[in-house]
Amino acid sequence: MARKPKNTSTSAIRAGDSTTSTIRIIGGKLRGQTIQYSGDARTRPMKDRVREATFNLVGPAIKNRFVIDLFAGTGAIGLEALSRGASQAILLEQHFPTARLIEQNVTSLKLDERVEVIGTDTFYWVKHRMLKHEVVAGNTPWVVFCSPPYLFYTERWTDMEQLIQTICKLAPPQSLLVLETDQHLDLARLPWPDQWDIRNYLPAVLGILTIQNDAD
């Protein structure tokens, strides 16, 4: 059972604040429920049609899986995964007020016992903290969602490449890595480029990798 979400910041964005909008969960047991979204420029929500396509591609593999959302933003991807049958989730978000708002959404959906929200730098957490987490260190296959700001694929490519490689090295066999990028990334630069299932929903591009743990 996931630990109670961390109190990442005291500077919460109030759910009733005039700057908030809502995002709808589009499938599963929580279909139609809404979550608050701050509208902060640093947060880029995945478009509904891309989110629907993502979960259609993942399909029943989400059932009873452990989910890690590396760049949670609104939290919509992780919460959608739980709605569709994932067992537990960790949502990572560096911007503390945004992380706090995700926590409020988790509570409003009564998912506190299944979700942990961590206010942290994703690159640091994956490198130094991930395997110290008691649930992550288990043998249950993961579904890892990686939907960072698109600029990370150019301005922080070395970090992104290392992040992908680390996830693939540490994940249990048959875990899935779901990557969202845009058309500016040369997909041939991805680690193990011939093993990705690539789908275009321009401007978004989705890549799904089934991790075998035999590619070093």
N, CA, C and O of each residue as an XYZ file, in Angstrom:
864
protein
N       0.854     -1.193      0.000
C       0.000      0.000      0.000
C       0.885      1.236      0.000
O       1.841      1.324      0.770
N       0.568      2.176     -0.853
C       1.396      3.368     -0.987
C       1.329      4.211      0.278
O       0.317      4.252      0.978
N       2.443      4.879      0.542
C       2.451      5.792      1.669
C       1.587      7.000      1.369
O       1.319      7.326      0.212
N       1.154      7.660      2.440
C       0.360      8.874      2.267
C       1.202      9.914      1.547
O       2.383     10.066      1.860
N       0.610     10.654      0.562
C       1.383     11.636     -0.196
C       2.137     12.596      0.707
O       1.646     12.998      1.762
N       3.337     12.954      0.275
C       4.175     13.862      1.046
C       3.609     15.269      1.013
O       2.995     15.666      0.024
N       3.808     16.023      2.077
C       3.440     17.429      2.114
C       4.576     18.209      1.474
O       5.520     18.614      2.153
N       4.483     18.418      0.170
C       5.599     18.972     -0.576
C       5.735     20.474     -0.440
O       6.818     21.013     -0.670
N       4.661     21.168     -0.070
C       4.766     22.621     -0.007
C       3.610     23.177      0.804
O       2.516     22.612      0.804
N       3.849     24.273      1.488
C       2.763     24.937      2.196
C       2.096     25.986      1.316
O       1.051     26.523      1.685
N       2.682     26.286      0.160
C       2.127     27.310     -0.728
C       1.200     26.656     -1.737
O       1.467     26.669     -2.939
N       0.100     26.077     -1.238
C      -0.822     25.348     -2.100
C      -1.594     26.307     -2.993
O      -1.842     27.459     -2.638
N      -1.972     25.788     -4.180
C      -2.898     26.499     -5.037
C      -4.287     26.024     -4.667
O      -4.564     24.829     -4.770
N      -5.155     26.894     -4.249
C      -6.472     26.491     -3.797
C      -7.296     25.979     -4.968
O      -7.259     26.536     -6.066
N      -8.047     24.900     -4.712
C      -8.865     24.307     -5.769
C      -9.878     25.314     -6.312
O     -10.260     25.235     -7.480
N     -10.312     26.248     -5.487
C     -11.289     27.221     -5.933
C     -10.683     28.491     -6.502
O     -11.405     29.436     -6.819
N      -9.370     28.521     -6.634
C      -8.702     29.710     -7.139
C      -9.165     30.005     -8.561
O      -9.415     29.087     -9.341
N      -9.276     31.279     -8.892
C      -9.796     31.661    -10.196
C      -8.869     31.268    -11.328
O      -9.289     31.262    -12.485
N      -7.616     30.937    -11.030
C      -6.686     30.574    -12.092
C      -6.794     29.099    -12.470
O      -6.186     28.683    -13.456
N      -7.548     28.296    -11.719
C      -7.603     26.874    -12.007
C      -8.610     26.549    -13.098
O      -9.611     27.245    -13.266
N      -8.331     25.480    -13.838
C      -9.262     24.905    -14.790
C      -9.459     23.458    -14.379
O      -8.912     23.017    -13.368
N     -10.229     22.724    -15.149
C     -10.444     21.325    -14.829
C     -10.065     20.443    -16.000
O     -10.144     20.854    -17.158
N      -9.650     19.221    -15.683
C      -9.357     18.193    -16.663
C     -10.220     16.993    -16.304
O     -10.369     16.649    -15.131
N     -10.781     16.366    -17.318
C     -11.702     15.258    -17.091
C     -10.972     13.919    -17.229
O     -10.176     13.737    -18.150
N     -11.238     12.994    -16.326
C     -10.777     11.622    -16.490
C     -11.681     10.959    -17.521
O     -12.905     11.021    -17.401
N     -11.097     10.329    -18.524
C     -11.872      9.936    -19.703
C     -12.177      8.451    -19.793
O     -12.862      8.026    -20.724
N     -11.689      7.648    -18.852
C     -11.993      6.229    -18.911
C     -11.884      5.566    -17.546
O     -11.302      6.122    -16.615
N     -12.456      4.363    -17.441
C     -12.334      3.589    -16.219
C     -13.367      3.938    -15.167
O     -14.367      4.596    -15.455
N     -13.116      3.488    -13.939
C     -14.074      3.630    -12.842
C     -14.342      5.086    -12.476
O     -15.419      5.419    -11.981
N     -13.356      5.953    -12.721
C     -13.512      7.367    -12.363
C     -13.894      8.226    -13.565
O     -13.808      9.453    -13.511
N     -14.308      7.590    -14.626
C     -14.662      8.319    -15.848
C     -15.658      9.436    -15.558
O     -16.665      9.235    -14.880
N     -15.352     10.610    -16.085
C     -16.219     11.769    -15.893
C     -15.854     12.627    -14.710
O     -16.278     13.781    -14.634
N     -15.068     12.091    -13.771
C     -14.601     12.898    -12.644
C     -13.618     13.951    -13.153
O     -12.914     13.731    -14.138
N     -13.578     15.077    -12.481
C     -12.681     16.146    -12.899
C     -11.621     16.399    -11.845
O     -11.829     16.167    -10.654
N     -10.477     16.881    -12.314
C      -9.400     17.284    -11.415
C      -9.041     18.726    -11.715
O      -9.232     19.213    -12.829
N      -8.521     19.400    -10.706
C      -8.141     20.798    -10.843
C      -6.772     20.905    -11.504
O      -5.874     20.104    -11.247
N      -6.637     21.898    -12.348
C      -5.389     22.163    -13.059
C      -5.089     23.649    -12.943
O      -5.950     24.487    -13.211
N      -3.862     23.970    -12.542
C      -3.523     25.361    -12.216
C      -3.433     26.274    -13.420
O      -3.647     27.480    -13.296
N      -3.120     25.723    -14.587
C      -2.888     26.552    -15.754
C      -1.500     27.157    -15.804
O      -1.211     27.970    -16.683
N      -0.631     26.772    -14.869
C       0.739     27.279    -14.848
C       1.450     26.930    -16.155
O       1.308     25.821    -16.670
N       2.210     27.881    -16.684
C       2.872     27.694    -17.979
C       3.871     26.545    -17.964
O       4.203     26.004    -19.019
N       4.356     26.165    -16.783
C       5.321     25.075    -16.696
C       4.667     23.706    -16.796
O       5.354     22.689    -16.899
N       3.348     23.681    -16.765
C       2.613     22.419    -16.815
C       1.936     22.303    -18.173
O       1.153     23.170    -18.563
N       2.243     21.224    -18.891
C       1.657     21.004    -20.215
C       0.768     19.761    -20.160
O       1.280     18.643    -20.194
N      -0.549     19.934    -20.076
C      -1.415     18.754    -20.022
C      -1.380     17.990    -21.347
O      -1.388     18.589    -22.423
N      -1.341     16.659    -21.252
C      -1.492     15.839    -22.447
C      -2.910     16.027    -22.978
O      -3.870     15.969    -22.210
N      -3.049     16.250    -24.274
C      -4.369     16.444    -24.865
C      -5.223     15.188    -24.686
O      -4.708     14.070    -24.654
N      -6.528     15.393    -24.572
C      -7.440     14.277    -24.315
C      -7.279     13.168    -25.350
O      -7.244     11.990    -24.995
N      -7.183     13.536    -26.624
C      -7.117     12.504    -27.660
C      -5.818     11.713    -27.568
O      -5.791     10.523    -27.882
N      -4.735     12.373    -27.135
C      -3.463     11.674    -26.976
C      -3.508     10.783    -25.737
O      -2.989      9.667    -25.750
N      -4.124     11.276    -24.678
C      -4.266     10.461    -23.468
C      -5.117      9.226    -23.751
O      -4.787      8.128    -23.304
N      -6.208      9.403    -24.489
C      -7.045      8.258    -24.856
C      -6.255      7.266    -25.708
O      -6.330      6.057    -25.493
N      -5.498      7.785    -26.673
C      -4.687      6.914    -27.519
C      -3.635      6.172    -26.706
O      -3.369      4.995    -26.950
N      -3.041      6.855    -25.747
C      -2.021      6.238    -24.895
C      -2.578      5.016    -24.182
O      -1.956      3.954    -24.187
N      -3.742      5.162    -23.573
C      -4.304      4.053    -22.805
C      -4.905      2.975    -23.700
O      -4.986      1.814    -23.299
N      -5.325      3.346    -24.903
C      -5.731      2.321    -25.860
C      -4.539      1.453    -26.263
O      -4.678      0.242    -26.435
N      -3.381      2.070    -26.413
C      -2.177      1.331    -26.791
C      -1.671      0.462    -25.645
O      -1.253     -0.677    -25.859
N      -1.709      0.995    -24.448
C      -1.278      0.208    -23.285
C      -2.264     -0.922    -23.017
O      -1.868     -2.029    -22.654
N      -3.560     -0.632    -23.199
C      -4.592     -1.644    -23.086
C      -4.661     -2.285    -21.708
O      -4.418     -1.623    -20.699
N      -4.992     -3.572    -21.664
C      -5.164     -4.257    -20.374
C      -3.867     -4.420    -19.592
O      -3.898     -4.837    -18.434
N      -2.723     -4.097    -20.205
C      -1.447     -4.200    -19.487
C      -1.390     -3.270    -18.274
O      -0.537     -3.438    -17.402
N      -2.297     -2.290    -18.218
C      -2.297     -1.370    -17.076
C      -2.865     -2.031    -15.824
O      -2.605     -1.567    -14.713
N      -3.634     -3.102    -15.983
C      -4.321     -3.741    -14.867
C      -3.321     -4.249    -13.823
O      -2.384     -4.983    -14.139
N      -3.544     -3.844    -12.592
C      -2.756     -4.300    -11.441
C      -1.273     -3.948    -11.531
O      -0.462     -4.500    -10.787
N      -0.915     -3.048    -12.423
C       0.478     -2.623    -12.546
C       0.780     -1.482    -11.586
O      -0.111     -0.775    -11.113
N       2.068     -1.332    -11.319
C       2.568     -0.201    -10.530
C       2.975      0.899    -11.504
O       3.763      0.662    -12.420
N       2.443      2.092    -11.310
C       2.638      3.206    -12.245
C       3.585      4.241    -11.652
O       3.483      4.602    -10.480
N       4.504      4.707    -12.483
C       5.357      5.843    -12.131
C       5.172      6.897    -13.207
O       5.435      6.640    -14.382
N       4.723      8.074    -12.818
C       4.603      9.204    -13.739
C       5.762     10.144    -13.441
O       5.774     10.824    -12.415
N       6.739     10.176    -14.347
C       8.009     10.853    -14.078
C       7.888     12.371    -14.048
O       8.594     13.034    -13.288
N       7.018     12.917    -14.852
C       6.820     14.378    -14.915
C       5.306     14.612    -14.824
O       4.640     14.810    -15.840
N       4.773     14.586    -13.603
C       3.322     14.436    -13.427
C       2.521     15.627    -13.927
O       1.427     15.443    -14.460
N       3.033     16.845    -13.772
C       2.280     18.011    -14.232
C       0.924     18.093    -13.558
O       0.846     18.353    -12.357
N      -0.141     17.875    -14.308
C      -1.493     17.927    -13.745
C      -1.814     16.696    -12.915
O      -2.739     16.727    -12.102
N      -1.070     15.610    -13.103
C      -1.390     14.347    -12.447
C      -2.398     13.514    -13.217
O      -2.745     12.413    -12.788
N      -2.877     14.023    -14.355
C      -3.965     13.363    -15.077
C      -3.581     11.973    -15.580
O      -4.419     11.071    -15.579
N      -2.336     11.782    -16.008
C      -1.951     10.485    -16.554
C      -1.965      9.427    -15.460
O      -2.534      8.350    -15.643
N      -1.349      9.724    -14.332
C      -1.318      8.756    -13.244
C      -2.703      8.452    -12.699
O      -3.016      7.298    -12.409
N      -3.533      9.476    -12.557
C      -4.882      9.266    -12.032
C      -5.744      8.514    -13.033
O      -6.583      7.702    -12.644
N      -5.545      8.775    -14.312
C      -6.238      8.010    -15.362
C      -5.839      6.540    -15.300
O      -6.679      5.654    -15.459
N      -4.549      6.284    -15.066
C      -4.067      4.904    -14.967
C      -4.739      4.170    -13.813
O      -5.125      3.010    -13.958
N      -4.881      4.832    -12.673
C      -5.560      4.217    -11.537
C      -7.029      3.969    -11.843
O      -7.577      2.934    -11.466
N      -7.664      4.904    -12.518
C      -9.055      4.727    -12.902
C      -9.234      3.493    -13.781
O     -10.268      2.827    -13.729
N      -8.214      3.196    -14.590
C      -8.303      2.089    -15.547
C      -7.729      0.787    -15.001
O      -7.594     -0.183    -15.746
N      -7.388      0.746    -13.706
C      -7.056     -0.535    -13.115
C      -5.666     -0.706    -12.566
O      -5.354     -1.770    -12.030
N      -4.798      0.315    -12.675
C      -3.477      0.218    -12.041
C      -3.655      0.106    -10.531
O      -4.628      0.614     -9.974
N      -2.715     -0.560     -9.877
C      -2.865     -0.806     -8.443
C      -2.402      0.361     -7.592
O      -3.086      0.746     -6.643
N      -1.258      0.926     -7.916
C      -0.676      2.022     -7.146
C       0.098      2.935     -8.090
O       0.415      2.559     -9.218
N       0.396      4.140     -7.610
C       1.115      5.085     -8.457
C       1.985      6.015     -7.625
O       1.639      6.402     -6.509
N       3.120      6.354     -8.205
C       3.959      7.443     -7.712
C       3.937      8.538     -8.771
O       4.183      8.275     -9.948
N       3.645      9.754     -8.355
C       3.622     10.901     -9.251
C       4.715     11.867     -8.820
O       4.708     12.355     -7.690
N       5.648     12.141     -9.715
C       6.765     13.032     -9.426
C       6.513     14.387    -10.064
O       6.161     14.475    -11.240
N       6.695     15.434     -9.287
C       6.501     16.791     -9.804
C       7.427     17.749     -9.080
O       7.386     17.856     -7.854
N       8.260     18.443     -9.838
C       9.265     19.322     -9.238
C       8.679     20.618     -8.703
O       9.161     21.146     -7.701
N       7.636     21.144     -9.360
C       7.043     22.426     -8.962
C       6.128     22.196     -7.766
O       5.055     21.610     -7.903
N       6.556     22.661     -6.585
C       5.870     22.308     -5.347
C       4.384     22.709     -5.310
O       3.558     21.887     -4.915
N       4.012     23.942     -5.707
C       2.575     24.258     -5.674
C       1.748     23.325     -6.568
O       0.618     22.977     -6.226
N       2.314     22.921     -7.717
C       1.612     21.995     -8.588
C       1.490     20.625     -7.928
O       0.444     19.983     -8.018
N       2.554     20.176     -7.267
C       2.506     18.901     -6.552
C       1.435     18.937     -5.463
O       0.724     17.956     -5.241
N       1.333     20.075     -4.794
C       0.333     20.215     -3.739
C      -1.082     20.127     -4.308
O      -1.966     19.534     -3.690
N      -1.294     20.711     -5.474
C      -2.603     20.652     -6.107
C      -2.931     19.216     -6.527
O      -4.082     18.791     -6.427
N      -1.926     18.468     -6.998
C      -2.148     17.054     -7.307
C      -2.605     16.312     -6.060
O      -3.523     15.495     -6.125
N      -1.973     16.591     -4.932
C      -2.370     15.947     -3.673
C      -3.839     16.221     -3.356
O      -4.567     15.329     -2.919
N      -4.263     17.463     -3.580
C      -5.661     17.807     -3.322
C      -6.582     17.008     -4.230
O      -7.643     16.558     -3.797
N      -6.184     16.827     -5.493
C      -6.983     16.028     -6.414
C      -7.034     14.570     -5.987
O      -8.080     13.927     -6.071
N      -5.900     14.052     -5.530
C      -5.848     12.670     -5.043
C      -6.832     12.478     -3.892
O      -7.557     11.484     -3.846
N      -6.853     13.425     -2.972
C      -7.757     13.340     -1.831
C      -9.207     13.434     -2.268
O     -10.053     12.694     -1.767
N      -9.506     14.329     -3.190
C     -10.896     14.501     -3.631
C     -11.415     13.254     -4.338
O     -12.615     12.980     -4.315
N     -10.510     12.493     -4.969
C     -10.900     11.254     -5.642
C     -10.818     10.035     -4.728
O     -11.089      8.910     -5.147
N     -10.433     10.280     -3.453
C     -10.327      9.207     -2.457
C      -9.308      8.138     -2.875
O      -9.558      6.938     -2.760
N      -8.164      8.606     -3.358
C      -7.106      7.705     -3.804
C      -5.861      7.788     -2.929
O      -4.792      7.320     -3.322
N      -5.993      8.379     -1.750
C      -4.815      8.618     -0.907
C      -4.016      7.357     -0.618
O      -2.787      7.402     -0.549
N      -4.704      6.228     -0.446
C      -4.008      4.991     -0.082
C      -3.327      4.324     -1.270
O      -2.605      3.342     -1.100
N      -3.550      4.845     -2.459
C      -2.972      4.211     -3.662
C      -1.978      5.111     -4.379
O      -1.341      4.683     -5.341
N      -1.836      6.347     -3.928
C      -1.008      7.311     -4.640
C      -0.018      7.961     -3.684
O      -0.358      8.294     -2.549
N       1.195      8.134     -4.155
C       2.177      8.955     -3.448
C       2.631     10.060     -4.391
O       3.114      9.787     -5.490
N       2.480     11.288     -3.967
C       2.947     12.444     -4.733
C       4.259     12.899     -4.111
O       4.326     13.157     -2.909
N       5.286     12.996     -4.920
C       6.602     13.385     -4.420
C       7.052     14.649     -5.139
O       7.161     14.668     -6.365
N       7.312     15.695     -4.378
C       7.864     16.922     -4.931
C       9.374     16.785     -5.044
O      10.083     16.863     -4.041
N       9.863     16.583     -6.248
C      11.283     16.294     -6.420
C      11.707     16.536     -7.858
O      10.873     16.631     -8.758
N      13.005     16.634     -8.061
C      13.570     16.637     -9.401
C      13.601     15.193     -9.900
O      14.220     14.333     -9.275
N      12.941     14.928    -11.014
C      12.814     13.561    -11.515
C      14.160     12.925    -11.796
O      14.365     11.759    -11.459
N      15.077     13.651    -12.401
C      16.379     13.083    -12.758
C      17.130     12.630    -11.504
O      17.758     11.571    -11.495
N      17.058     13.440    -10.454
C      17.724     13.087     -9.194
C      17.048     11.865     -8.566
O      17.729     10.944     -8.113
N      15.718     11.854     -8.539
C      14.993     10.786     -7.866
C      15.261      9.435     -8.523
O      15.503      8.441     -7.838
N      15.217      9.405     -9.845
C      15.459      8.147    -10.550
C      16.871      7.642    -10.296
O      17.075      6.441    -10.118
N      17.825      8.524    -10.277
C      19.219      8.118    -10.120
C      19.551      7.711     -8.690
O      20.320      6.775     -8.471
N      18.964      8.423     -7.705
C      19.418      8.246     -6.327
C      18.375      7.652     -5.378
O      18.740      7.119     -4.330
N      17.096      7.731     -5.717
C      16.059      7.361     -4.744
C      15.149      6.227     -5.195
O      14.533      5.568     -4.358
N      15.052      5.988     -6.477
C      14.000      5.114     -6.979
C      14.033      3.723     -6.352
O      13.016      3.256     -5.839
N      15.163      3.070     -6.384
C      15.226      1.698     -5.879
C      15.202      1.609     -4.356
O      15.125      0.513     -3.802
N      15.268      2.757     -3.672
C      15.136      2.757     -2.217
C      13.670      2.746     -1.782
O      13.361      2.554     -0.606
N      12.778      2.953     -2.742
C      11.350      2.952     -2.441
C      10.878      1.506     -2.345
O      11.150      0.705     -3.239
N      10.172      1.164     -1.263
C       9.861     -0.242     -0.992
C       8.981     -0.878     -2.052
O       9.116     -2.072     -2.322
N       8.073     -0.108     -2.667
C       7.200     -0.683     -3.690
C       7.935     -0.802     -5.016
O       7.820     -1.813     -5.708
N       8.682      0.223     -5.363
C       9.426      0.199     -6.621
C      10.409     -0.959     -6.641
O      10.650     -1.551     -7.693
N      10.972     -1.283     -5.498
C      11.983     -2.325     -5.428
C      11.401     -3.732     -5.551
O      12.155     -4.705     -5.548
N      10.080     -3.861     -5.660
C       9.462     -5.173     -5.797
C       9.566     -5.719     -7.208
O      10.247     -5.148     -8.060
N       8.876     -6.844     -7.449
C       8.961     -7.525     -8.735
C       7.776     -7.265     -9.653
O       7.754     -7.753    -10.783
N       6.786     -6.497     -9.185
C       5.628     -6.209    -10.027
C       6.048     -5.323    -11.196
O       6.667     -4.281    -10.981
N       5.721     -5.719    -12.443
C       6.088     -4.880    -13.586
C       5.498     -3.475    -13.461
O       4.412     -3.276    -12.918
N       6.247     -2.522    -13.978
C       5.830     -1.133    -13.920
C       5.213     -0.712    -15.248
O       5.440     -1.343    -16.280
N       4.438      0.351    -15.207
C       4.152      1.159    -16.390
C       4.663      2.550    -16.066
O       4.163      3.207    -15.153
N       5.659      2.996    -16.816
C       6.311      4.277    -16.561
C       5.914      5.261    -17.653
O       6.134      5.012    -18.838
N       5.329      6.375    -17.244
C       4.946      7.425    -18.182
C       5.980      8.537    -18.125
O       6.313      9.039    -17.051
N       6.477      8.912    -19.279
C       7.505      9.953    -19.376
C       7.019     11.017    -20.351
O       7.156     10.879    -21.566
N       6.452     12.074    -19.798
C       5.885     13.140    -20.614
C       6.411     14.492    -20.127
O       5.673     15.285    -19.543
N       7.700     14.739    -20.378
C       8.321     15.971    -19.880
C       8.041     17.148    -20.809
O       7.454     16.966    -21.876
N       8.453     18.350    -20.416
C       8.438     19.451    -21.395
C       9.210     19.039    -22.643
O      10.297     18.471    -22.540
N       8.661     19.317    -23.807
C       9.297     18.876    -25.047
C      10.733     19.388    -25.188
O      11.577     18.722    -25.787
N      11.002     20.564    -24.641
C      12.347     21.129    -24.762
C      13.404     20.260    -24.089
O      14.586     20.359    -24.421
N      12.999     19.415    -23.153
C      13.975     18.548    -22.496
C      14.649     17.615    -23.493
O      15.791     17.204    -23.288
N      13.941     17.278    -24.578
C      14.513     16.356    -25.558
C      15.610     17.001    -26.396
O      16.351     16.309    -27.094
N      15.712     18.309    -26.327
C      16.797     19.003    -27.027
C      17.757     19.632    -26.032
O      18.962     19.385    -26.082
N      17.223     20.447    -25.124
C      18.088     21.177    -24.205
C      18.697     20.292    -23.115
O      19.750     20.620    -22.568
N      18.038     19.168    -22.797
C      18.537     18.269    -21.742
C      18.598     16.830    -22.250
O      18.287     15.889    -21.519
N      18.999     16.673    -23.497
C      18.974     15.341    -24.088
C      19.867     14.349    -23.347
O      19.475     13.195    -23.169
N      21.036     14.760    -22.917
C      21.919     13.845    -22.193
C      21.235     13.316    -20.936
O      21.329     12.128    -20.628
N      20.544     14.203    -20.206
C      19.811     13.792    -19.018
C      18.668     12.850    -19.382
O      18.445     11.848    -18.701
N      17.944     13.169    -20.454
C      16.821     12.332    -20.862
C      17.300     10.946    -21.286
O      16.692      9.938    -20.923
N      18.377     10.896    -22.046
C      18.901      9.608    -22.499
C      19.314      8.744    -21.306
O      19.028      7.547    -21.263
N      19.986      9.365    -20.344
C      20.399      8.624    -19.153
C      19.184      8.160    -18.353
O      19.176      7.048    -17.826
N      18.168      9.001    -18.263
C      16.946      8.649    -17.555
C      16.300      7.408    -18.177
O      15.941      6.471    -17.464
N      16.155      7.403    -19.487
C      15.548      6.273    -20.188
C      16.363      5.006    -19.965
O      15.806      3.943    -19.690
N      17.668      5.121    -20.083
C      18.527      3.957    -19.906
C      18.447      3.406    -18.482
O      18.447      2.192    -18.283
N      18.379      4.304    -17.492
C      18.295      3.866    -16.105
C      16.984      3.141    -15.833
O      16.974      2.095    -15.184
N      15.879      3.692    -16.328
C      14.583      3.045    -16.166
C      14.617      1.643    -16.781
O      14.157      0.680    -16.168
N      15.156      1.536    -17.974
C      15.183      0.246    -18.661
C      16.097     -0.753    -17.962
O      15.856     -1.958    -18.026
N      17.115     -0.278    -17.314
C      18.035     -1.158    -16.592
C      17.419     -1.682    -15.302
O      17.655     -2.831    -14.928
N      16.632     -0.858    -14.619
C      16.153     -1.191    -13.288
C      14.756     -1.792    -13.258
O      14.397     -2.458    -12.287
N      13.972     -1.577    -14.286
C      12.581     -2.021    -14.268
C      12.477     -3.543    -14.332
O      13.298     -4.184    -14.987
N      11.479     -4.137    -13.661
C      11.236     -5.573    -13.792
C      10.901     -5.925    -15.244
O      10.350     -5.097    -15.969
N      11.228     -7.141    -15.668
C      10.886     -7.570    -17.034
C       9.395     -7.407    -17.324
O       8.548     -7.589    -16.449
N       9.104     -7.062    -18.569
C       7.748     -6.838    -19.074
C       7.142     -5.524    -18.587
O       5.946     -5.290    -18.764
N       7.951     -4.672    -17.980
C       7.498     -3.310    -17.697
C       7.355     -2.552    -19.014
O       7.976     -2.899    -20.018
N       6.534     -1.519    -18.988
C       6.343     -0.668    -20.163
C       6.853      0.735    -19.865
O       6.633      1.274    -18.780
N       7.538      1.317    -20.843
C       7.922      2.719    -20.786
C       7.169      3.441    -21.888
O       7.322      3.119    -23.066
N       6.356      4.419    -21.507
C       5.530      5.173    -22.451
C       6.083      6.586    -22.525
O       6.068      7.327    -21.542
N       6.568      6.944    -23.693
C       7.261      8.215    -23.901
C       6.403      9.130    -24.757
O       5.892      8.716    -25.797
N       6.241     10.383    -24.319
C       5.610     11.398    -25.165
C       6.646     12.433    -25.541
O       7.310     13.011    -24.681
N       6.778     12.659    -26.830
C       7.680     13.687    -27.327
C       6.962     14.436    -28.447
O       5.738     14.357    -28.556
N       7.701     15.156    -29.274
C       7.107     15.775    -30.451
C       7.964     15.457    -31.660
O       8.943     14.718    -31.559
N       7.598     16.015    -32.801
C       8.254     15.638    -34.052
C       9.673     16.163    -34.172
O      10.372     15.814    -35.123
N      10.120     16.994    -33.233
C      11.469     17.539    -33.310
C      12.532     16.568    -32.810
O      13.719     16.768    -33.068
N      12.126     15.530    -32.104
C      13.102     14.551    -31.643
C      13.399     13.558    -32.748
O      12.483     12.967    -33.319
N      14.672     13.371    -33.053
C      15.101     12.334    -33.976
C      14.986     10.998    -33.245
O      15.795     10.694    -32.368
N      13.980     10.203    -33.607
C      13.691      8.974    -32.869
C      14.826      7.961    -32.961
O      14.908      7.045    -32.143
N      15.692      8.119    -33.943
C      16.847      7.224    -34.054
C      17.824      7.423    -32.899
O      18.689      6.580    -32.665
N      17.688      8.538    -32.177
C      18.569      8.800    -31.042
C      18.127      8.059    -29.781
O      18.889      7.968    -28.819
N      16.914      7.534    -29.778
C      16.439      6.819    -28.600
C      17.281      5.572    -28.355
O      17.719      4.930    -29.310
N      17.514      5.222    -27.100
C      18.162      3.936    -26.827
C      17.331      2.790    -27.426
O      16.107      2.794    -27.298
N      17.962      1.832    -28.064
C      17.307      0.682    -28.691
C      16.186      1.136    -29.635
O      15.035      0.737    -29.464
N      16.520      1.970    -30.632
C      15.498      2.628    -31.452
C      14.590      1.666    -32.214
O      13.450      2.019    -32.517
N      15.058      0.477    -32.528
C      14.243     -0.449    -33.311
C      13.231     -1.218    -32.470
O      12.457     -2.009    -33.008
N      13.226     -0.996    -31.161
C      12.339     -1.746    -30.279
C      11.107     -0.955    -29.828
O      10.275     -1.473    -29.083
N      10.992      0.283    -30.274
C       9.875      1.120    -29.855
C       8.699      0.984    -30.821
O       8.882      0.886    -32.034
N       7.494      0.980    -30.260
C       6.269      1.106    -31.047
C       5.943      2.594    -31.110
O       5.542      3.190    -30.111
N       6.115      3.190    -32.289
C       5.973      4.644    -32.451
C       4.639      4.961    -33.111
O       4.284      4.369    -34.130
N       3.909      5.895    -32.526
C       2.627      6.355    -33.085
C       2.624      7.882    -33.116
O       3.097      8.535    -32.187
N       2.085      8.435    -34.196
C       2.047      9.880    -34.377
C       0.642     10.424    -34.121
O      -0.338      9.959    -34.704
N       0.569     11.404    -33.247
C      -0.661     12.155    -32.984
C      -0.261     13.635    -32.969
O      -0.416     14.333    -31.967
N       0.246     14.075    -34.090
C       0.924     15.364    -34.176
C       0.104     16.495    -33.566
O      -1.112     16.572    -33.740
N       0.817     17.384    -32.831
C       2.288     17.462    -32.708
C       2.908     16.432    -31.769
O       4.132     16.320    -31.709
N       2.091     15.679    -31.036
C       2.640     14.685    -30.108
C       3.060     13.423    -30.855
O       2.457     13.049    -31.860
N       4.095     12.784    -30.350
C       4.540     11.486    -30.836
C       4.661     10.572    -29.614
O       5.296     10.931    -28.622
N       4.048      9.391    -29.696
C       4.111      8.430    -28.603
C       5.051      7.282    -28.967
O       5.057      6.802    -30.101
N       5.837      6.857    -27.995
C       6.676      5.689    -28.156
C       6.479      4.758    -26.977
O       6.525      5.198    -25.828
N       6.260      3.478    -27.239
C       6.074      2.496    -26.171
C       7.133      1.414    -26.304
O       7.308      0.820    -27.368
N       7.828      1.172    -25.219
C       8.891      0.170    -25.180
C       8.542     -0.882    -24.138
O       8.277     -0.549    -22.983
N       8.539     -2.146    -24.539
C       8.413     -3.250    -23.590
C       9.813     -3.624    -23.126
O      10.662     -4.018    -23.924
N      10.036     -3.496    -21.837
C      11.375     -3.662    -21.289
C      11.644     -5.143    -21.019
O      10.921     -5.789    -20.262
N      12.688     -5.665    -21.647
C      13.048     -7.070    -21.493
C      14.190     -7.262    -20.509
O      14.413     -8.363    -20.005
N      14.911     -6.175    -20.241
C      16.088     -6.247    -19.357
C      17.194     -7.142    -19.903
O      17.947     -7.753    -19.145
N      17.278     -7.208    -21.228
C      18.381     -7.936    -21.838
C      19.167     -7.065    -22.794
O      20.046     -7.536    -23.517
N      18.819     -5.729    -22.782
C      19.526     -4.795    -23.665
C      20.371     -3.877    -22.794
O      19.846     -2.962    -22.160
N      21.675     -4.118    -22.761
C      22.571     -3.325    -21.924
C      23.337     -2.327    -22.764
O      24.145     -1.566    -22.233
